[in-house]
Amino acid sequence: MRAILRKLCPNCGGDISDERLELSLPCEKCLPEIEDKILKQQSFYDRLVALERALRKLRTLKGYKDLINLEKEAIKFEKFFENVTGYRPWSAQIAWAKRVLAGRSFVALAPTGVGKSLFGIVMSLYLSCKGKRSYIILPTTLLVKQVYEKLSTFSKKIKSAKPRILVYHSSLS
């Protein structure tokens, strides 16, 4: 152990060793003994699920519940993205999705062609299916028409709730 980090346990917000934090584990108060099956999990999500079970068993589950719910929602978004576009989202798009789903405000800074607009279009459809609203503000009428076409094309691939798409641009007034 090299350091104790104050108030950084992802479960209870207490003090935690750097070793446990590096392994995405909670502090010793939350999880006194680390089971081998937790460490053997390959994916981050599987590790979180195994940790959730162990913490529930010990009745110490707190903040990990939010992490698990966010990961579950991100996986749903990935499947939705693939369903409507035919492609898996890039790692940057998944990171942006987690920020949106967590309710965080952020700026998607990336070079041209990385998929910022596509992400915004798909996320707006995803949120619409969840009963939420999105506004996409674009600088030109041509871009508005292009985005509307994409939204219309993608919305036809949604089997559940059909999103309501409204368009307004200067050529309409």
N, C-alpha and C positions, 0 to 999 in steps of 0.2 A: 504494500500500500504506500503510495507516494503522497496522497493528500486526502483530506476530508473536505468535502464541498458543502457549505452551509445552505440549507433550504433548497436543495436541488433534487431531492428524491422525486421521481416522476409519479409516485403513487400518493405519498402523504405530505410531501413538501418539506420533509425533515432533512437532517444531515445524512450524507452518503459518501462512501469511499469512491475514489476515482475508478477503482477496478470494477465495482458493481455498476457504476454509471456507464463505463465503457462497454459493458456487456448488456446494456439496456435492462438491468435488473433494478428492483426497488432496494431500499436500505435494509439493514439487518433487523430493524424493528418490525418492518412489514413482512419480511420473508427471512426468518432466522437461518434456515438451511436451504441450500440450492439443490433441487433435484436434478439428476443427470438428464432426465427426459426433457427438461426445459432447455438446457444448454445444447442438446442434440438437434433441436428444431432448426431447419434450414432457413425458412423464410421469417422475416420480421413479424408478419402476421401470425404465423403458427406459434412463434415464441410468445407473442402477446396473449394468445388464446390459452396456452399452457400456463402462463403466469396468472391469467385471470382465474383459471380453475384452482390453482394453488392458493391464491390470495382469498378467494371465496371460501375455500376450505378452512383457512385460518381466520376468516372474518375480518380481514384487513384490507379488502378491496376498496380503493377510493379513486384516485386520479387515473389509474390504468383503465378504468371503465370508459372514460372519455377518449383515450387513445385507441382503444379497441373499436369503439363506435365510429370514430373517424376513419380508421382503416377499413372497416366494413363498408362504409359509405363510399370511400375512394374506390374500392373494388367494384361496387355497383356502377359507379361512374365509368370506370374503365370498360366494363361490359357494354354499357350504354353507348359509349364512344365508338367502340368497335362495331356495334350493331348498326349505327346510323352512318358511319363513314366507310366501313369495310377495312379499317386499319386500326392497329393498336396505338394508343397514345404514346408519345415520346415521354421520356422521364421528366423533362421540364414541364410538360402538360399535366402529368400526374402530380408533380409538386405544386403547380398552380391550383389544381383542383383541390388538393388538401387545404390550401390556404383559403380558397373560397368556401369550402364546406365547413371549415373551422370558424368562418365569419371574420377572417382577418382582411384588412385592407392592404393592398400591395400593388406594385408596378411590375408588369411583365416586360422586362427589358431583355430583348433578344434580337439577333439579326433578322433581316428580311428572309422570309421563307421557312422560318422555324415552326410556324403554326399558331401564332398568337390569335389571329382572326378566326381560324378554324376552332381553336379552343373556346373562344368567346361565344361563337355561334352554338357549338355543341353544349357548352355549359348553360347557356340561356335556355335551350330546349330542355335540358335535364332539370333545371330549376322550375321551369314551367310545368313539367310533369309532376313536380312536387307541390304545385299550387303557389309557386312564388313568381314574382315579376322580375324581368330584366329589361334594361334599356341599353340599346346599342346605338351610340351616337357616332355618325360618320360625317366626314367633311364635304362629300360631293353626292349629287343625285345618282351618278353612275355607281358609286360604291353601295349606296342604299339599295339600288335595284339588284346588284350582284349578291349582296348578303341576303336579301329577301328570297332570291332564287335558291340559294343554298339552304336557307331555313325551310323553304317549301319542300325541296327535294328530301332533306333529312327527315322532316316531320312525317312524310309518307311512310317511312320505315319504322315508325313508333307504333307498337301494337296496343299499348295501354292508352292513357289519356292523350287526346290530341291537343297539342298546344295551340293557343290562340295567338296569331301573329298579326300585329298591326304595323302599318308602314305609313310614314309621313315624310314627304320631301317637297322641295320648292316647286316642282312641276305639278303638284296637286293643287296648289292654291291659285 
